[in-house]
Amino acid sequence: MTIIGSMSKTFRAQIVGATGYGGLGMTEQLLRHPDIEISALLAKTDVGKPLSEFFPHLRGFCDRIVEEASDDRVGQDADIVIFSTPDRVAMQYAPRLLVAGVKVIDYSGDFRFRELDAYGRYAARQPSVAGRPHGCPELLARSGYGIPELFRDEVRGASLVGNPGCFSVAMELALAPALKAELVEPRSIVVDGKTGISGAGKKPSPTFHFPERVENVTPYRVAAHQHGVEAAVHLSRFSGKDVGLTFVPHLVPISRGIECTCYATLTGSLTAAQARDAYLSTYGGEHFIRVLPLGSAPGPKAVHGSNLCDISLFVDEENGRLVVASSIDNLMKGQASMALQNINLMLGIDEARGLDRVPLYP
């Protein structure tokens, strides 16, 4: 039995890049969304077969055939197109789709910035796009940046949204309240990030071969990762001045999950309880952020498979530093479930619709 498409839904969503982990995550969520149906699953490879042939756990739930992402098919029979694709793909289609009245959300960095200069700084750190001009810079000013907890007003009702980078989500949610309340020096921030191997996608390579990853922790793109630029650009919107952020990501031998431990110099005396109060004043009403009790830091296992972000706060009083640990599932809050949260806002649906999922444990 194929559940997908069996009922008439209010909105039609087309997923481009359906056979990658990001497209899979969106498919899994939309299968149980009461107001959105999937109108097409598109890809450049692995076409002509049911999606369940690539992901057997979907057998009986989504046996829809994956179609080729041809130019004339992208945007057809859709109210919104979800680009789960690499950089520079969505920018090829967005101008035409927006003119046709089709909304666009993009997983890549194509529309995460409203200023061309900021995009250029990001692109310089992204090997696949470095040195190449943006394909439709006129659309940047129209784009919304998709972290609703921080930028809800520019996402709600938007026609074009750039879904954030996974590490950027964890860093920005961890640091925005401290910068907003002027608790820390904006140019003093250091972030140690750790991510599961699924963050690299499903394409195999020697770097992600099991013997290379098991029992190993590897720093990469040290102080040169594109998500460091992204986080600094958007965090400056809270500090009112340039943010200095040194970011060191690490690959760790887990399948999914991100943990970012952020360090920043305090602007004055502060207790951990006062820091927590400041974060609760920002996030107390947020559905998907848990500001944890003092002393608690369970890590990404506690948010596995959910749209939650856990935030743990500590103060190093002896050295005058705030320490914030944030935990997310890189494939969910760092990608597909964050995208669905944005889509709900774009379409005027309740923000939490289809996202109330208890984390998976153990």
C-alpha positions in Angstrom: 0.0 0.0 0.0 1.3 3.5 -0.9 0.2 6.1 1.6 1.7 9.0 -0.1 -0.7 10.9 -2.3 -3.7 8.8 -1.1 -5.5 11.8 0.3 -6.2 15.3 -1.0 -4.1 17.9 0.9 -4.3 21.7 0.9 -0.8 22.3 -0.4 1.4 20.5 -3.0 5.1 20.1 -2.3 7.7 19.0 -4.7 11.1 17.7 -3.5 14.1 18.2 -5.7 17.0 16.0 -4.6 14.7 13.4 -3.2 17.1 10.5 -3.0 19.6 12.3 -0.6 19.4 12.3 3.2 17.8 15.8 3.1 15.1 14.8 0.7 14.5 11.6 2.6 14.0 13.5 5.9 11.5 15.8 4.2 9.6 12.9 2.7 9.4 11.1 6.1 7.9 14.2 7.6 5.4 15.1 4.9 4.0 11.5 4.9 2.3 12.4 8.2 1.7 16.1 7.6 -2.1 16.7 7.5 -2.0 19.8 5.3 0.7 19.1 2.7 1.0 16.4 0.1 4.0 15.4 -2.0 3.2 16.1 -5.6 6.6 14.8 -7.0 9.9 13.4 -6.0 12.6 14.5 -8.4 16.4 13.8 -8.6 19.2 13.8 -11.2 20.3 10.3 -10.4 18.6 7.1 -9.1 15.5 7.9 -11.1 12.8 5.6 -12.5 12.5 3.5 -9.4 10.4 3.8 -6.2 11.9 5.8 -3.4 11.5 2.7 -1.2 14.0 0.8 -3.3 16.7 3.2 -2.1 15.3 3.5 1.4 13.7 0.1 2.3 12.1 1.4 5.5 9.7 3.4 3.4 8.3 0.3 1.7 4.5 0.5 1.9 4.7 4.1 3.0 6.2 5.8 0.0 6.6 3.7 -3.1 6.3 6.7 -5.4 8.6 6.6 -8.5 11.5 9.1 -8.4 11.3 11.2 -11.6 14.1 13.0 -13.4 14.5 16.6 -12.3 14.2 18.1 -15.8 13.8 21.8 -16.3 10.2 21.6 -17.3 9.3 19.3 -14.5 10.7 21.4 -11.6 7.8 23.5 -10.3 5.1 21.7 -12.1 2.0 20.9 -10.1 3.5 22.5 -6.9 2.7 25.2 -4.5 6.2 25.0 -3.0 9.4 23.5 -4.3 11.9 22.2 -1.7 15.5 22.1 -3.1 17.5 19.5 -1.2 20.4 20.1 -3.5 23.9 21.5 -3.6 24.8 25.1 -3.9 23.9 26.8 -7.2 21.0 24.6 -8.1 18.1 26.5 -6.6 19.4 29.8 -8.0 18.9 28.4 -11.5 15.2 27.9 -10.9 14.1 30.4 -8.3 13.5 33.4 -10.6 11.2 31.4 -12.9 9.4 29.7 -10.0 8.8 33.0 -8.1 7.3 34.7 -11.2 5.0 31.7 -11.5 3.8 32.1 -7.9 5.6 29.0 -6.6 7.3 29.3 -3.2 10.9 28.1 -2.8 12.9 26.8 0.1 16.5 25.9 -0.5 18.8 23.8 1.7 22.0 25.2 0.2 23.7 28.5 0.8 22.2 30.2 -2.3 19.7 32.3 -0.4 21.0 32.5 3.2 22.2 36.1 2.9 20.4 39.3 2.0 23.7 41.1 1.0 25.9 40.1 -1.9 29.0 40.8 0.1 28.0 38.3 2.8 27.2 35.7 0.2 30.7 36.3 -1.3 32.4 35.7 2.1 30.4 32.5 2.5 31.2 31.3 -1.1 34.9 31.9 -0.7 34.9 29.2 2.0 32.7 26.8 0.0 35.0 24.9 -2.5 32.3 24.1 -4.9 31.3 27.7 -5.5 34.4 29.7 -4.6 35.0 32.5 -7.2 31.7 32.1 -9.0 29.2 34.9 -9.0 25.7 34.5 -7.7 23.2 33.6 -10.4 20.4 35.9 -9.3 21.7 38.5 -6.8 18.5 40.6 -7.3 16.6 37.9 -5.3 18.8 38.1 -2.2 17.0 41.1 -0.7 13.7 39.2 -0.9 14.9 36.0 0.8 14.1 35.1 4.4 16.7 33.4 6.6 15.1 30.2 8.0 15.7 30.1 11.8 12.1 30.9 13.0 13.1 31.2 16.7 15.4 34.2 15.7 13.9 35.5 12.4 10.3 34.5 12.4 8.9 37.7 10.9 11.0 37.4 7.7 10.0 33.7 7.2 6.3 34.0 7.8 4.5 34.3 4.4 7.8 34.5 2.5 8.1 33.3 -1.1 11.8 32.5 -0.9 13.6 31.1 2.2 17.2 30.0 2.6 17.3 27.1 5.1 20.3 27.5 7.4 23.4 25.4 7.6 23.3 22.7 10.3 26.2 24.0 12.3 24.9 27.5 11.9 21.6 26.5 13.6 23.4 25.2 16.6 25.8 28.2 16.9 23.2 30.9 16.4 20.6 29.4 18.8 23.4 29.0 21.4 24.7 32.6 21.1 22.0 34.9 20.0 20.5 35.5 23.5 23.9 36.3 25.0 24.7 38.8 22.3 21.2 40.4 22.4 21.6 40.9 26.2 25.2 42.1 25.8 26.4 39.4 28.2 29.5 38.7 26.1 32.1 40.4 23.9 31.1 40.0 20.3 34.6 39.4 19.0 35.7 36.9 21.7 33.7 33.8 20.5 35.2 30.4 20.0 33.1 27.4 19.0 34.1 23.7 19.1 31.7 21.8 16.9 31.2 18.0 16.5 29.0 16.4 13.9 27.9 12.9 12.9 29.0 11.4 9.6 25.6 11.8 7.9 26.3 15.5 7.7 28.5 14.7 4.7 25.6 13.2 2.8 25.2 9.6 1.5 27.8 9.7 -1.3 30.7 7.4 -0.2 34.3 8.5 0.0 37.5 7.3 1.6 37.3 10.0 4.3 33.9 8.6 5.5 34.8 4.9 5.2 34.0 3.0 8.4 37.7 2.1 9.3 38.6 5.8 8.9 35.8 7.1 11.1 35.4 4.6 13.9 37.4 5.4 17.1 38.5 8.6 15.5 37.9 12.3 15.9 39.0 14.6 13.0 39.1 18.4 12.9 38.5 19.8 9.4 38.2 23.2 7.7 39.8 24.7 10.9 38.7 28.3 11.1 37.7 28.1 7.5 34.3 26.5 7.5 31.5 28.3 5.6 29.0 27.9 8.5 31.3 30.0 10.6 30.8 32.9 8.2 27.1 32.3 8.1 26.7 32.3 11.9 28.9 35.4 12.3 26.9 37.3 9.7 23.5 36.6 11.3 24.7 36.9 14.9 25.9 40.4 14.2 22.2 41.3 13.8 21.8 40.8 17.5 25.1 42.3 18.7 24.8 45.4 16.4 28.5 45.1 15.6 30.7 42.6 13.8 31.0 39.2 15.5 34.4 37.5 15.7 33.9 33.8 15.7 36.6 31.1 15.5 34.9 27.9 14.5 36.6 24.4 14.6 34.3 21.6 13.4 35.1 17.9 14.1 33.9 14.6 12.6 33.0 12.2 15.3 32.1 8.5 15.0 28.3 8.8 15.3 25.7 8.6 12.5 23.8 11.8 13.3 23.8 14.7 15.7 25.6 18.0 16.3 27.1 19.3 19.6 28.5 22.9 19.6 30.3 24.1 22.7 30.6 27.9 22.5 33.0 30.0 24.6 32.8 33.8 24.9 34.3 36.4 27.2 31.8 38.0 29.7 31.2 41.8 29.6 30.8 41.8 33.4 30.1 39.5 36.4 27.4 36.9 35.7 26.2 33.8 37.4 25.0 30.7 35.6 21.5 31.3 37.1 21.5 34.8 35.6 22.6 33.5 32.3 19.8 31.0 32.3 17.2 33.6 33.1 18.4 35.7 30.1 18.0 32.7 27.8 14.6 31.9 29.2 13.5 35.4 28.5 14.3 34.8 24.8 13.3 31.1 24.5 10.8 30.6 27.2 7.8 30.5 24.8 9.6 28.6 22.0 8.1 25.2 21.2 11.3 23.5 20.0 14.0 24.9 22.3 14.7 23.5 25.7 16.9 25.6 28.0 18.0 22.8 30.3 18.4 23.0 34.1 21.8 24.1 35.4 24.4 21.3 35.3 22.6 19.3 32.7 24.2 18.6 29.3 22.9 15.3 27.8 24.2 15.8 24.3 22.7 15.1 20.9 21.3 11.7 21.9 18.5 13.5 23.8 17.3 15.2 20.6 17.8 12.3 18.1 15.1 12.3 15.4 13.4 15.5 16.6 13.2 19.2 15.8 14.4 20.1 19.3 17.5 22.1 20.3 18.8 21.6 23.8 20.8 24.4 25.3 23.0 24.0 28.4 24.6 27.0 30.2 27.7 27.3 32.3 29.8 30.2 33.6 33.5 29.9 34.2 33.6 32.6 36.9 37.4 32.3 37.5 38.2 33.2 33.8 35.2 35.3 33.0 33.7 33.2 30.3 30.2 32.1 29.3 30.1 28.5 28.1 27.0 27.4 26.1 26.5 23.9 24.7 23.8 23.3 22.1 22.6 19.9 20.8 20.6 19.2 17.7 20.0 16.4 15.2 21.9 17.6 12.1 19.4 15.9 9.7 16.4 17.3 11.5 16.7 20.6 13.3 19.9 21.1 11.3 18.1 20.4 8.0 14.7 18.7 7.2 12.6 19.4 10.2 13.8 23.0 10.4 12.8 23.3 6.7 9.4 22.0 7.5 9.1 24.5 10.4 9.9 27.2 7.8 7.5 25.8 5.2 4.6 25.8 7.8 5.3 29.5 8.3 5.6 30.2 4.6 2.3 28.6 3.9 0.4 30.1 6.9 0.2 26.7 8.7 0.7 26.4 12.4 4.5 26.4 12.9 4.6 23.1 14.9 2.3 21.2 12.5 3.7 17.7 11.7 6.7 18.3 14.0 5.7 17.2 17.4 7.8 14.1 17.5 9.4 12.7 20.6 13.1 12.1 20.2 14.2 8.5 19.5 16.0 6.7 22.4 18.3 5.0 22.9 
